Amino acid sequence: MSRLLYVHTGGVGTPERSATPIYLATTAAAMDVEVGIYFTVNGPTLLKKGVPETLIVPKYDGQGAPLRRFIDQALDMGVKFYVCQPSLDLHGLTQDDLIDGVAMIGGAAFNDMALEADQVICF
Amino acid sequence: MVDTPTPDRTLDTKGMLCPMPIVKLSKAIKELEPRQVILLEATDPGAIPDVAAWSKNTGNPVLAQETVDKVMRFWIQKS
């Protein structure tokens, strides 16, 4: 099975950047690709409880959808979500502050995933 | 009109945009038996290259396809 690893650095300050890596990962999962998203830098702010429901992914006509929809699609398709502690510390977050379905990893595990993946795609 | 197989199931994704047609297709094909055929209907402008890429990666062949009045139809067999 092919493997893709997405790196998501966008946070709540850039809602227009929030959904794209998530729905591309969802599409990869639909193609039977093993896929994960590593949320780092500002990425973990998207996973704080309550944020996905209220953060609207913008659309030109004002009819944007909440980020939660994209996250639920991804998790439903088997996309794995990862964060690491330092990027949580950057925002004063702990794992308890995050939505369900997010796994904690460290830098070594991330690098190992990158080495094992067929491609790493960074946002 | 191309010569097309009789589908075991039809999946209407007309009006849905990327990535929903592919996500729905992925889920629907998992519910089929090998060699059964699903008819996917789509209006997403990217559907033709997307279905081709999906087929190449999942190994489920596209038996036939047609486009009539901006509606694309794909007959896909579960491998």
N, CA and C atoms of all chains as a GROMACS GRO file, in nm:
protein
  606
    1MET      N    1   0.085  -0.120   0.000
    1MET     CA    2   0.000   0.000   0.000
    1MET      C    3   0.088   0.125   0.000
    2SER      N    4   0.052   0.224  -0.082
    2SER     CA    5   0.127   0.350  -0.086
    2SER      C    6   0.101   0.430   0.041
    3ARG      N    7   0.196   0.515   0.074
    3ARG     CA    8   0.182   0.597   0.195
    3ARG      C    9   0.210   0.743   0.164
    4LEU      N   10   0.124   0.830   0.215
    4LEU     CA   11   0.145   0.974   0.206
    4LEU      C   12   0.141   1.033   0.345
    5LEU      N   13   0.226   1.132   0.366
    5LEU     CA   14   0.224   1.205   0.492
    5LEU      C   15   0.210   1.354   0.462
    6TYR      N   16   0.105   1.414   0.514
    6TYR     CA   17   0.083   1.558   0.500
    6TYR      C   18   0.133   1.627   0.626
    7VAL      N   19   0.194   1.744   0.606
    7VAL     CA   20   0.236   1.828   0.718
    7VAL      C   21   0.154   1.956   0.712
    8HIS      N   22   0.080   1.982   0.819
    8HIS     CA   23  -0.015   2.094   0.820
    8HIS      C   24   0.032   2.198   0.923
    9THR      N   25   0.076   2.315   0.874
    9THR     CA   26   0.128   2.417   0.964
    9THR      C   27   0.031   2.535   0.982
   10GLY      N   28  -0.078   2.536   0.908
   10GLY     CA   29  -0.172   2.648   0.915
   10GLY      C   30  -0.262   2.635   1.038
   11GLY      N   31  -0.296   2.749   1.098
   11GLY     CA   32  -0.379   2.746   1.218
   11GLY      C   33  -0.504   2.831   1.204
   12VAL      N   34  -0.560   2.868   1.321
   12VAL     CA   35  -0.687   2.941   1.320
   12VAL      C   36  -0.676   3.080   1.256
   13GLY      N   37  -0.552   3.135   1.249
   13GLY     CA   38  -0.534   3.267   1.189
   13GLY      C   39  -0.544   3.267   1.038
   14THR      N   40  -0.538   3.149   0.977
   14THR     CA   41  -0.546   3.141   0.831
   14THR      C   42  -0.651   3.035   0.793
   15PRO      N   43  -0.779   3.068   0.818
   15PRO     CA   44  -0.884   2.967   0.791
   15PRO      C   45  -0.887   2.921   0.646
   16GLU      N   46  -0.842   3.008   0.554
   16GLU     CA   47  -0.844   2.968   0.412
   16GLU      C   48  -0.743   2.858   0.384
   17ARG      N   49  -0.647   2.838   0.474
   17ARG     CA   50  -0.548   2.732   0.455
   17ARG      C   51  -0.582   2.606   0.537
   18SER      N   52  -0.693   2.609   0.609
   18SER     CA   53  -0.716   2.505   0.710
   18SER      C   54  -0.762   2.372   0.652
   19ALA      N   55  -0.843   2.375   0.548
   19ALA     CA   56  -0.911   2.251   0.505
   19ALA      C   57  -0.836   2.175   0.396
   20THR      N   58  -0.757   2.245   0.314
   20THR     CA   59  -0.702   2.180   0.194
   20THR      C   60  -0.621   2.053   0.224
   21PRO      N   61  -0.524   2.058   0.319
   21PRO     CA   62  -0.451   1.933   0.344
   21PRO      C   63  -0.542   1.823   0.394
   22ILE      N   64  -0.648   1.861   0.466
   22ILE     CA   65  -0.738   1.761   0.524
   22ILE      C   66  -0.820   1.693   0.414
   23TYR      N   67  -0.871   1.770   0.318
   23TYR     CA   68  -0.950   1.701   0.217
   23TYR      C   69  -0.865   1.631   0.113
   24LEU      N   70  -0.742   1.678   0.094
   24LEU     CA   71  -0.652   1.601   0.007
   24LEU      C   72  -0.617   1.467   0.072
   25ALA      N   73  -0.596   1.470   0.202
   25ALA     CA   74  -0.568   1.345   0.273
   25ALA      C   75  -0.689   1.252   0.268
   26THR      N   76  -0.809   1.310   0.280
   26THR     CA   77  -0.930   1.229   0.269
   26THR      C   78  -0.937   1.161   0.133
   27THR      N   79  -0.904   1.236   0.029
   27THR     CA   80  -0.904   1.180  -0.106
   27THR      C   81  -0.802   1.068  -0.118
   28ALA      N   82  -0.685   1.088  -0.059
   28ALA     CA   83  -0.582   0.984  -0.062
   28ALA      C   84  -0.633   0.856   0.004
   29ALA      N   85  -0.701   0.872   0.118
   29ALA     CA   86  -0.756   0.755   0.187
   29ALA      C   87  -0.858   0.684   0.098
   30ALA      N   88  -0.935   0.762   0.024
   30ALA     CA   89  -1.035   0.704  -0.067
   30ALA      C   90  -0.968   0.630  -0.182
   31MET      N   91  -0.841   0.662  -0.209
   31MET     CA   92  -0.763   0.592  -0.313
   31MET      C   93  -0.687   0.474  -0.254
   32ASP      N   94  -0.726   0.434  -0.133
   32ASP     CA   95  -0.661   0.322  -0.063
   32ASP      C   96  -0.514   0.350  -0.032
   33VAL      N   97  -0.481   0.477  -0.014
   33VAL     CA   98  -0.347   0.516   0.030
   33VAL      C   99  -0.349   0.527   0.183
   34GLU      N  100  -0.244   0.478   0.248
   34GLU     CA  101  -0.231   0.495   0.393
   34GLU      C  102  -0.183   0.638   0.417
   35VAL      N  103  -0.259   0.716   0.491
   35VAL     CA  104  -0.229   0.859   0.495
   35VAL      C  105  -0.243   0.915   0.636
   36GLY      N  106  -0.149   1.003   0.670
   36GLY     CA  107  -0.154   1.072   0.797
   36GLY      C  108  -0.133   1.222   0.777
   37ILE      N  109  -0.179   1.299   0.874
   37ILE     CA  110  -0.154   1.444   0.875
   37ILE      C  111  -0.084   1.477   1.007
   38TYR      N  112   0.031   1.540   0.994
   38TYR     CA  113   0.106   1.585   1.112
   38TYR      C  114   0.080   1.734   1.128
   39PHE      N  115   0.010   1.770   1.235
   39PHE     CA  116  -0.023   1.910   1.262
   39PHE      C  117   0.088   1.969   1.348
   40THR      N  118   0.158   2.067   1.294
   40THR     CA  119   0.268   2.127   1.370
   40THR      C  120   0.267   2.279   1.349
   41VAL      N  121   0.360   2.349   1.414
   41VAL     CA  122   0.361   2.496   1.416
   41VAL      C  123   0.222   2.544   1.462
   42ASN      N  124   0.142   2.604   1.375
   42ASN     CA  125   0.009   2.650   1.417
   42ASN      C  126  -0.102   2.546   1.396
   43GLY      N  127  -0.068   2.437   1.331
   43GLY     CA  128  -0.168   2.335   1.299
   43GLY      C  129  -0.250   2.286   1.417
   44PRO      N  130  -0.185   2.262   1.534
   44PRO     CA  131  -0.264   2.209   1.647
   44PRO      C  132  -0.379   2.300   1.691
   45THR      N  133  -0.372   2.429   1.662
   45THR     CA  134  -0.482   2.518   1.705
   45THR      C  135  -0.613   2.481   1.635
   46LEU      N  136  -0.603   2.414   1.520
   46LEU     CA  137  -0.725   2.372   1.449
   46LEU      C  138  -0.794   2.257   1.519
   47LEU      N  139  -0.720   2.188   1.606
   47LEU     CA  140  -0.772   2.065   1.668
   47LEU      C  141  -0.818   2.088   1.811
   48LYS      N  142  -0.815   2.213   1.856
   48LYS     CA  143  -0.861   2.243   1.992
   48LYS      C  144  -1.012   2.223   1.999
   49LYS      N  145  -1.057   2.158   2.105
   49LYS     CA  146  -1.201   2.132   2.122
   49LYS      C  147  -1.280   2.262   2.102
   50GLY      N  148  -1.382   2.255   2.023
   50GLY     CA  149  -1.468   2.371   1.998
   50GLY      C  150  -1.432   2.449   1.874
   51VAL      N  151  -1.304   2.443   1.835
   51VAL     CA  152  -1.260   2.521   1.719
   51VAL      C  153  -1.317   2.468   1.587
   52PRO      N  154  -1.310   2.336   1.564
   52PRO     CA  155  -1.358   2.288   1.433
   52PRO      C  156  -1.504   2.321   1.405
   53GLU      N  157  -1.583   2.330   1.512
   53GLU     CA  158  -1.726   2.360   1.494
   53GLU      C  159  -1.748   2.506   1.458
   54THR      N  160  -1.659   2.594   1.501
   54THR     CA  161  -1.682   2.738   1.482
   54THR      C  162  -1.595   2.800   1.373
   55LEU      N  163  -1.485   2.731   1.336
   55LEU     CA  164  -1.399   2.786   1.232
   55LEU      C  165  -1.462   2.755   1.096
   56ILE      N  166  -1.494   2.861   1.024
   56ILE     CA  167  -1.558   2.843   0.894
   56ILE      C  168  -1.451   2.850   0.784
   57VAL      N  169  -1.447   2.745   0.704
   57VAL     CA  170  -1.357   2.744   0.589
   57VAL      C  171  -1.421   2.834   0.484
   58PRO      N  172  -1.358   2.947   0.453
   58PRO     CA  173  -1.427   3.048   0.373
   58PRO      C  174  -1.450   3.008   0.229
   59LYS      N  175  -1.552   3.068   0.172
   59LYS     CA  176  -1.585   3.048   0.031
   59LYS      C  177  -1.623   3.186  -0.023
   60TYR      N  178  -1.603   3.206  -0.151
   60TYR     CA  179  -1.620   3.339  -0.209
   60TYR      C  180  -1.757   3.399  -0.182
   61ASP      N  181  -1.859   3.312  -0.174
   61ASP     CA  182  -1.997   3.361  -0.161
   61ASP      C  183  -2.045   3.367  -0.016
   62GLY      N  184  -1.952   3.345   0.078
   62GLY     CA  185  -1.991   3.350   0.219
   62GLY      C  186  -2.057   3.223   0.269
   63GLN      N  187  -2.069   3.123   0.182
   63GLN     CA  188  -2.137   2.998   0.220
   63GLN      C  189  -2.035   2.891   0.258
   64GLY      N  190  -1.938   2.928   0.339
   64GLY     CA  191  -1.835   2.832   0.379
   64GLY      C  192  -1.889   2.727   0.474
   65ALA      N  193  -1.812   2.620   0.487
   65ALA     CA  194  -1.853   2.510   0.576
   65ALA      C  195  -1.761   2.507   0.697
   66PRO      N  196  -1.813   2.458   0.812
   66PRO     CA  197  -1.726   2.446   0.929
   66PRO      C  198  -1.616   2.342   0.907
   67LEU      N  199  -1.500   2.369   0.965
   67LEU     CA  200  -1.386   2.277   0.952
   67LEU      C  201  -1.421   2.137   1.000
   68ARG      N  202  -1.512   2.128   1.096
   68ARG     CA  203  -1.552   1.999   1.153
   68ARG      C  204  -1.593   1.900   1.044
   69ARG      N  205  -1.660   1.951   0.941
   69ARG     CA  206  -1.707   1.863   0.834
   69ARG      C  207  -1.589   1.794   0.765
   70PHE      N  208  -1.482   1.871   0.740
   70PHE     CA  209  -1.366   1.815   0.672
   70PHE      C  210  -1.291   1.717   0.764
   71ILE      N  211  -1.283   1.753   0.892
   71ILE     CA  212  -1.214   1.666   0.988
   71ILE      C  213  -1.290   1.533   1.003
   72ASP      N  214  -1.423   1.541   1.014
   72ASP     CA  215  -1.501   1.418   1.030
   72ASP      C  216  -1.490   1.328   0.908
   73GLN      N  217  -1.490   1.388   0.788
   73GLN     CA  218  -1.473   1.308   0.666
   73GLN      C  219  -1.338   1.236   0.670
   74ALA      N  220  -1.235   1.308   0.709
   74ALA     CA  221  -1.099   1.251   0.710
   74ALA      C  222  -1.090   1.136   0.810
   75LEU      N  223  -1.137   1.160   0.932
   75LEU     CA  224  -1.129   1.055   1.034
   75LEU      C  225  -1.214   0.935   0.994
   76ASP      N  226  -1.328   0.962   0.935
   76ASP     CA  227  -1.417   0.855   0.890
   76ASP      C  228  -1.351   0.768   0.782
   77MET      N  229  -1.268   0.831   0.699
   77MET     CA  230  -1.201   0.756   0.592
   77MET      C  231  -1.071   0.690   0.641
   78GLY      N  232  -1.038   0.709   0.767
   78GLY     CA  233  -0.921   0.642   0.822
   78GLY      C  234  -0.793   0.723   0.818
   79VAL      N  235  -0.803   0.853   0.790
   79VAL     CA  236  -0.684   0.939   0.796
   79VAL      C  237  -0.640   0.951   0.942
   80LYS      N  238  -0.509   0.936   0.965
   80LYS     CA  239  -0.456   0.946   1.100
   80LYS      C  240  -0.410   1.090   1.128
   81PHE      N  241  -0.444   1.141   1.245
   81PHE     CA  242  -0.405   1.277   1.285
   81PHE      C  243  -0.297   1.267   1.392
   82TYR      N  244  -0.191   1.346   1.374
   82TYR     CA  245  -0.080   1.344   1.470
   82TYR      C  246  -0.044   1.486   1.512
   83VAL      N  247  -0.004   1.500   1.638
   83VAL     CA  248   0.056   1.624   1.686
   83VAL      C  249   0.177   1.589   1.772
   84CYS      N  250   0.264   1.687   1.797
   84CYS     CA  251   0.372   1.664   1.893
   84CYS      C  252   0.369   1.772   2.000
   85GLN      N  253   0.425   1.736   2.116
   85GLN     CA  254   0.412   1.820   2.235
   85GLN      C  255   0.465   1.961   2.218
   86PRO      N  256   0.585   1.981   2.160
   86PRO     CA  257   0.634   2.120   2.150
   86PRO      C  258   0.539   2.213   2.075
   87SER      N  259   0.472   2.163   1.972
   87SER     CA  260   0.381   2.253   1.900
   87SER      C  261   0.253   2.277   1.979
   88LEU      N  262   0.220   2.187   2.073
   88LEU     CA  263   0.110   2.215   2.165
   88LEU      C  264   0.154   2.322   2.265
   89ASP      N  265   0.278   2.308   2.317
   89ASP     CA  266   0.332   2.406   2.414
   89ASP      C  267   0.334   2.547   2.355
   90LEU      N  268   0.360   2.555   2.228
   90LEU     CA  269   0.364   2.685   2.160
   90LEU      C  270   0.234   2.762   2.179
   91HIS      N  271   0.125   2.688   2.193
   91HIS     CA  272  -0.008   2.751   2.203
   91HIS      C  273  -0.074   2.728   2.339
   92GLY      N  274   0.004   2.675   2.436
   92GLY     CA  275  -0.053   2.650   2.568
   92GLY      C  276  -0.159   2.542   2.570
   93LEU      N  277  -0.145   2.445   2.480
   93LEU     CA  278  -0.244   2.336   2.471
   93LEU      C  279  -0.188   2.208   2.532
   94THR      N  280  -0.278   2.123   2.581
   94THR     CA  281  -0.241   1.988   2.619
   94THR      C  282  -0.325   1.892   2.536
   95GLN      N  283  -0.290   1.764   2.543
   95GLN     CA  284  -0.366   1.666   2.464
   95GLN      C  285  -0.513   1.666   2.505
   96ASP      N  286  -0.540   1.694   2.634
   96ASP     CA  287  -0.680   1.697   2.681
   96ASP      C  288  -0.761   1.809   2.616
   97ASP      N  289  -0.691   1.911   2.566
   97ASP     CA  290  -0.762   2.022   2.501
   97ASP      C  291  -0.806   1.988   2.359
   98LEU      N  292  -0.755   1.876   2.306
   98LEU     CA  293  -0.776   1.845   2.165
   98LEU      C  294  -0.898   1.756   2.143
   99ILE      N  295  -0.952   1.763   2.024
   99ILE     CA  296  -1.063   1.676   1.987
   99ILE      C  297  -1.018   1.529   1.989
  100ASP      N  298  -1.114   1.439   1.993
  100ASP     CA  299  -1.081   1.296   1.992
  100ASP      C  300  -1.023   1.257   1.857
  101GLY      N  301  -0.938   1.154   1.859
  101GLY     CA  302  -0.888   1.099   1.734
  101GLY      C  303  -0.751   1.151   1.695
  102VAL      N  304  -0.684   1.223   1.786
  102VAL     CA  305  -0.552   1.279   1.756
  102VAL      C  306  -0.447   1.203   1.838
  103ALA      N  307  -0.344   1.153   1.771
  103ALA     CA  308  -0.239   1.078   1.839
  103ALA      C  309  -0.118   1.168   1.862
  104MET      N  310  -0.054   1.148   1.979
  104MET     CA  311   0.069   1.223   2.011
  104MET      C  312   0.189   1.145   1.960
  105ILE      N  313   0.277   1.214   1.889
  105ILE     CA  314   0.403   1.154   1.850
  105ILE      C  315   0.515   1.251   1.882
  106GLY      N  316   0.639   1.208   1.866
  106GLY     CA  317   0.753   1.297   1.884
  106GLY      C  318   0.826   1.314   1.753
  107GLY      N  319   0.932   1.392   1.758
  107GLY     CA  320   1.007   1.422   1.637
  107GLY      C  321   1.066   1.298   1.570
  108ALA      N  322   1.110   1.203   1.653
  108ALA     CA  323   1.170   1.082   1.594
  108ALA      C  324   1.064   1.003   1.519
  109ALA      N  325   0.947   0.991   1.579
  109ALA     CA  326   0.839   0.917   1.513
  109ALA      C  327   0.796   0.987   1.385
  110PHE      N  328   0.793   1.121   1.389
  110PHE     CA  329   0.759   1.195   1.267
  110PHE      C  330   0.861   1.168   1.157
  111ASN      N  331   0.988   1.178   1.193
  111ASN     CA  332   1.092   1.156   1.092
  111ASN      C  333   1.087   1.014   1.036
  112ASP      N  334   1.057   0.919   1.124
  112ASP     CA  335   1.046   0.782   1.078
  112ASP      C  336   0.929   0.768   0.980
  113MET      N  337   0.815   0.832   1.012
  113MET     CA  338   0.700   0.828   0.920
  113MET      C  339   0.737   0.890   0.786
  114ALA      N  340   0.812   1.000   0.790
  114ALA     CA  341   0.852   1.066   0.666
  114ALA      C  342   0.941   0.975   0.582
  115LEU      N  343   1.034   0.904   0.650
  115LEU     CA  344   1.123   0.814   0.578
  115LEU      C  345   1.047   0.695   0.519
  116GLU      N  346   0.943   0.653   0.589
  116GLU     CA  347   0.865   0.537   0.543
  116GLU      C  348   0.762   0.575   0.436
  117ALA      N  349   0.725   0.703   0.429
  117ALA     CA  350   0.621   0.746   0.334
  117ALA      C  351   0.677   0.751   0.192
  118ASP      N  352   0.589   0.735   0.095
  118ASP     CA  353   0.631   0.751  -0.044
  118ASP      C  354   0.651   0.898  -0.078
  119GLN      N  355   0.570   0.985  -0.019
  119GLN     CA  356   0.586   1.129  -0.038
  119GLN      C  357   0.542   1.201   0.090
  120VAL      N  358   0.608   1.313   0.117
  120VAL     CA  359   0.567   1.402   0.225
  120VAL      C  360   0.525   1.534   0.160
  121ILE      N  361   0.405   1.580   0.195
  121ILE     CA  362   0.349   1.699   0.131
  121ILE      C  363   0.325   1.803   0.240
  122CYS      N  364   0.387   1.921   0.223
  122CYS     CA  365   0.386   2.021   0.331
  122CYS      C  366   0.298   2.141   0.297
  123PHE      N  367   0.219   2.179   0.393
  123PHE     CA  368   0.135   2.298   0.380
  123PHE      C  369   0.169   2.397   0.492
  124MET      N  370  -2.407   0.723  -2.740
  124MET     CA  371  -2.419   0.628  -2.629
  124MET      C  372  -2.322   0.512  -2.651
  125VAL      N  373  -2.240   0.489  -2.551
  125VAL     CA  374  -2.145   0.379  -2.562
  125VAL      C  375  -2.214   0.250  -2.517
  126ASP      N  376  -2.156   0.139  -2.558
  126ASP     CA  377  -2.209   0.009  -2.515
  126ASP      C  378  -2.165  -0.013  -2.371
  127THR      N  379  -2.260  -0.024  -2.280
  127THR     CA  380  -2.223  -0.024  -2.139
  127THR      C  381  -2.279  -0.145  -2.067
  128PRO      N  382  -2.206  -0.192  -1.964
  128PRO     CA  383  -2.256  -0.304  -1.885
  128PRO      C  384  -2.371  -0.260  -1.795
  129THR      N  385  -2.451  -0.355  -1.753
  129THR     CA  386  -2.561  -0.325  -1.660
  129THR      C  387  -2.504  -0.313  -1.519
  130PRO      N  388  -2.524  -0.198  -1.457
  130PRO     CA  389  -2.465  -0.181  -1.324
  130PRO      C  390  -2.543  -0.256  -1.215
  131ASP      N  391  -2.469  -0.300  -1.113
  131ASP     CA  392  -2.533  -0.359  -0.995
  131ASP      C  393  -2.579  -0.249  -0.899
  132ARG      N  394  -2.518  -0.133  -0.913
  132ARG     CA  395  -2.554  -0.022  -0.826
  132ARG      C  396  -2.525   0.109  -0.899
  133THR      N  397  -2.605   0.211  -0.872
  133THR     CA  398  -2.580   0.344  -0.928
  133THR      C  399  -2.551   0.440  -0.814
  134LEU      N  400  -2.447   0.520  -0.831
  134LEU     CA  401  -2.408   0.619  -0.730
  134LEU      C  402  -2.419   0.758  -0.792
  135ASP      N  403  -2.515   0.834  -0.746
  135ASP     CA  404  -2.540   0.968  -0.800
  135ASP      C  405  -2.464   1.071  -0.717
  136THR      N  406  -2.359   1.130  -0.775
  136THR     CA  407  -2.287   1.238  -0.705
  136THR      C  408  -2.304   1.370  -0.779
  137LYS      N  409  -2.406   1.380  -0.860
  137LYS     CA  410  -2.426   1.505  -0.934
  137LYS      C  411  -2.443   1.622  -0.837
  138GLY      N  412  -2.371   1.730  -0.864
  138GLY     CA  413  -2.376   1.846  -0.776
  138GLY      C  414  -2.270   1.844  -0.667
  139MET      N  415  -2.210   1.727  -0.640
  139MET     CA  416  -2.106   1.721  -0.537
  139MET      C  417  -1.971   1.761  -0.598
  140LEU      N  418  -1.888   1.824  -0.514
  140LEU     CA  419  -1.757   1.866  -0.560
  140LEU      C  420  -1.648   1.782  -0.494
  141CYS      N  421  -1.528   1.791  -0.553
  141CYS     CA  422  -1.410   1.725  -0.500
  141CYS      C  423  -1.398   1.755  -0.351
  142PRO      N  424  -1.372   1.658  -0.263
  142PRO     CA  425  -1.340   1.518  -0.295
  142PRO      C  426  -1.459   1.424  -0.281
  143MET      N  427  -1.580   1.475  -0.268
  143MET     CA  428  -1.692   1.388  -0.231
  143MET      C  429  -1.721   1.276  -0.330
  144PRO      N  430  -1.718   1.300  -0.462
  144PRO     CA  431  -1.746   1.186  -0.551
  144PRO      C  432  -1.652   1.068  -0.528
  145ILE      N  433  -1.524   1.098  -0.509
  145ILE     CA  434  -1.427   0.990  -0.489
  145ILE      C  435  -1.445   0.925  -0.351
  146VAL      N  436  -1.475   1.005  -0.251
  146VAL     CA  437  -1.498   0.950  -0.117
  146VAL      C  438  -1.621   0.858  -0.119
  147LYS      N  439  -1.727   0.905  -0.183
  147LYS     CA  440  -1.850   0.822  -0.192
  147LYS      C  441  -1.824   0.695  -0.273
  148LEU      N  442  -1.745   0.710  -0.381
  148LEU     CA  443  -1.713   0.595  -0.464
  148LEU      C  444  -1.633   0.492  -0.385
  149SER      N  445  -1.536   0.540  -0.308
  149SER     CA  446  -1.454   0.451  -0.227
  149SER      C  447  -1.538   0.371  -0.130
  150LYS      N  448  -1.633   0.439  -0.066
  150LYS     CA  449  -1.719   0.369   0.030
  150LYS      C  450  -1.811   0.271  -0.041
  151ALA      N  451  -1.868   0.315  -0.153
  151ALA     CA  452  -1.967   0.231  -0.222
  151ALA      C  453  -1.903   0.104  -0.278
  152ILE      N  454  -1.781   0.116  -0.331
  152ILE     CA  455  -1.721  -0.001  -0.395
  152ILE      C  456  -1.685  -0.107  -0.292
  153LYS      N  457  -1.661  -0.064  -0.169
  153LYS     CA  458  -1.629  -0.160  -0.063
  153LYS      C  459  -1.750  -0.247  -0.028
  154GLU      N  460  -1.868  -0.199  -0.065
  154GLU     CA  461  -1.990  -0.276  -0.035
  154GLU      C  462  -2.026  -0.374  -0.147
  155LEU      N  463  -1.951  -0.370  -0.258
  155LEU     CA  464  -1.979  -0.459  -0.371
  155LEU      C  465  -1.900  -0.588  -0.359
  156GLU      N  466  -1.948  -0.689  -0.434
  156GLU     CA  467  -1.873  -0.814  -0.448
  156GLU      C  468  -1.778  -0.798  -0.567
  157PRO      N  469  -1.668  -0.875  -0.567
  157PRO     CA  470  -1.577  -0.870  -0.681
  157PRO      C  471  -1.651  -0.893  -0.813
  158ARG      N  472  -1.613  -0.816  -0.912
  158ARG     CA  473  -1.666  -0.819  -1.049
  158ARG      C  474  -1.802  -0.751  -1.064
  159GLN      N  475  -1.864  -0.710  -0.953
  159GLN     CA  476  -1.986  -0.630  -0.968
  159GLN      C  477  -1.950  -0.492  -1.022
  160VAL      N  478  -2.047  -0.427  -1.082
  160VAL     CA  479  -2.024  -0.300  -1.151
  160VAL      C  480  -2.107  -0.190  -1.086
  161ILE      N  481  -2.041  -0.077  -1.064
  161ILE     CA  482  -2.110   0.041  -1.012
  161ILE      C  483  -2.110   0.149  -1.121
  162LEU      N  484  -2.222   0.215  -1.134
  162LEU     CA  485  -2.232   0.329  -1.226
  162LEU      C  486  -2.222   0.456  -1.143
  163LEU      N  487  -2.116   0.532  -1.166
  163LEU     CA  488  -2.095   0.660  -1.097
  163LEU      C  489  -2.138   0.773  -1.189
  164GLU      N  490  -2.226   0.859  -1.139
  164GLU     CA  491  -2.266   0.978  -1.213
  164GLU      C  492  -2.209   1.100  -1.140
  165ALA      N  493  -2.145   1.190  -1.215
  165ALA     CA  494  -2.079   1.304  -1.152
  165ALA      C  495  -2.087   1.428  -1.242
  166THR      N  496  -2.086   1.543  -1.177
  166THR     CA  497  -2.077   1.668  -1.252
  166THR      C  498  -1.955   1.751  -1.211
  167ASP      N  499  -1.879   1.702  -1.113
  167ASP     CA  500  -1.756   1.771  -1.072
  167ASP      C  501  -1.664   1.781  -1.195
  168PRO      N  502  -1.621   1.904  -1.231
  168PRO     CA  503  -1.540   1.919  -1.353
  168PRO      C  504  -1.410   1.837  -1.351
  169GLY      N  505  -1.362   1.800  -1.233
  169GLY     CA  506  -1.238   1.722  -1.225
  169GLY      C  507  -1.262   1.572  -1.224
  170ALA      N  508  -1.384   1.529  -1.246
  170ALA     CA  509  -1.416   1.388  -1.225
  170ALA      C  510  -1.340   1.294  -1.319
  171ILE      N  511  -1.320   1.333  -1.444
  171ILE     CA  512  -1.256   1.239  -1.538
  171ILE      C  513  -1.113   1.206  -1.496
  172PRO      N  514  -1.027   1.306  -1.473
  172PRO     CA  515  -0.892   1.269  -1.425
  172PRO      C  516  -0.892   1.208  -1.285
  173ASP      N  517  -0.988   1.250  -1.201
  173ASP     CA  518  -0.992   1.196  -1.065
  173ASP      C  519  -1.030   1.048  -1.064
  174VAL      N  520  -1.130   1.012  -1.142
  174VAL     CA  521  -1.171   0.871  -1.146
  174VAL      C  522  -1.058   0.787  -1.206
  175ALA      N  523  -0.990   0.841  -1.309
  175ALA     CA  524  -0.877   0.767  -1.369
  175ALA      C  525  -0.767   0.744  -1.266
  176ALA      N  526  -0.735   0.846  -1.187
  176ALA     CA  527  -0.629   0.834  -1.086
  176ALA      C  528  -0.671   0.736  -0.977
  177TRP      N  529  -0.797   0.746  -0.938
  177TRP     CA  530  -0.849   0.655  -0.835
  177TRP      C  531  -0.843   0.511  -0.884
  178SER      N  532  -0.885   0.490  -1.008
  178SER     CA  533  -0.886   0.356  -1.067
  178SER      C  534  -0.744   0.298  -1.073
  179LYS      N  535  -0.650   0.381  -1.116
  179LYS     CA  536  -0.511   0.336  -1.128
  179LYS      C  537  -0.456   0.291  -0.993
  180ASN      N  538  -0.491   0.366  -0.888
  180ASN     CA  539  -0.434   0.338  -0.756
  180ASN      C  540  -0.506   0.226  -0.683
  181THR      N  541  -0.635   0.209  -0.708
  181THR     CA  542  -0.710   0.107  -0.635
  181THR      C  543  -0.720  -0.023  -0.714
  182GLY      N  544  -0.692  -0.018  -0.845
  182GLY     CA  545  -0.699  -0.139  -0.925
  182GLY      C  546  -0.839  -0.179  -0.967
  183ASN      N  547  -0.938  -0.092  -0.944
  183ASN     CA  548  -1.074  -0.119  -0.989
  183ASN      C  549  -1.093  -0.055  -1.127
  184PRO      N  550  -1.110  -0.136  -1.234
  184PRO     CA  551  -1.106  -0.078  -1.368
  184PRO      C  552  -1.234  -0.003  -1.407
  185VAL      N  553  -1.213   0.102  -1.488
  185VAL     CA  554  -1.325   0.174  -1.550
  185VAL      C  555  -1.355   0.100  -1.682
  186LEU      N  556  -1.473   0.040  -1.689
  186LEU     CA  557  -1.508  -0.039  -1.807
  186LEU      C  558  -1.553   0.050  -1.922
  187ALA      N  559  -1.621   0.159  -1.888
  187ALA     CA  560  -1.672   0.249  -1.991
  187ALA      C  561  -1.700   0.384  -1.927
  188GLN      N  562  -1.699   0.488  -2.008
  188GLN     CA  563  -1.740   0.619  -1.958
  188GLN      C  564  -1.797   0.702  -2.070
  189GLU      N  565  -1.882   0.795  -2.032
  189GLU     CA  566  -1.942   0.885  -2.131
  189GLU      C  567  -1.972   1.018  -2.063
  190THR      N  568  -1.984   1.122  -2.143
  190THR     CA  569  -2.025   1.253  -2.093
  190THR      C  570  -2.141   1.300  -2.179
  191VAL      N  571  -2.254   1.325  -2.114
  191VAL     CA  572  -2.372   1.375  -2.184
  191VAL      C  573  -2.425   1.495  -2.109
  192ASP      N  574  -2.429   1.610  -2.174
  192ASP     CA  575  -2.481   1.733  -2.112
  192ASP      C  576  -2.414   1.761  -1.977
  193LYS      N  577  -2.283   1.754  -1.974
  193LYS     CA  578  -2.201   1.785  -1.855
  193LYS      C  579  -2.216   1.682  -1.743
  194VAL      N  580  -2.294   1.577  -1.764
  194VAL     CA  581  -2.299   1.469  -1.666
  194VAL      C  582  -2.206   1.358  -1.714
  195MET      N  583  -2.108   1.326  -1.629
  195MET     CA  584  -2.013   1.220  -1.662
  195MET      C  585  -2.059   1.091  -1.596
  196ARG      N  586  -2.052   0.984  -1.671
  196ARG     CA  587  -2.091   0.853  -1.618
  196ARG      C  588  -1.974   0.756  -1.635
  197PHE      N  589  -1.947   0.682  -1.530
  197PHE     CA  590  -1.836   0.586  -1.529
  197PHE      C  591  -1.890   0.450  -1.484
  198TRP      N  592  -1.864   0.349  -1.564
  198TRP     CA  593  -1.899   0.213  -1.523
  198TRP      C  594  -1.771   0.150  -1.469
  199ILE      N  595  -1.772   0.121  -1.341
  199ILE     CA  596  -1.650   0.077  -1.272
  199ILE      C  597  -1.674  -0.062  -1.213
  200GLN      N  598  -1.577  -0.148  -1.237
  200GLN     CA  599  -1.590  -0.285  -1.186
  200GLN      C  600  -1.504  -0.301  -1.062
  201LYS      N  601  -1.561  -0.366  -0.961
  201LYS     CA  602  -1.480  -0.397  -0.844
  201LYS      C  603  -1.385  -0.511  -0.880
  202SER      N  604  -1.257  -0.492  -0.854
  202SER     CA  605  -1.158  -0.593  -0.894
  202SER      C  606  -1.165  -0.714  -0.802
   0.00000   0.00000   0.00000
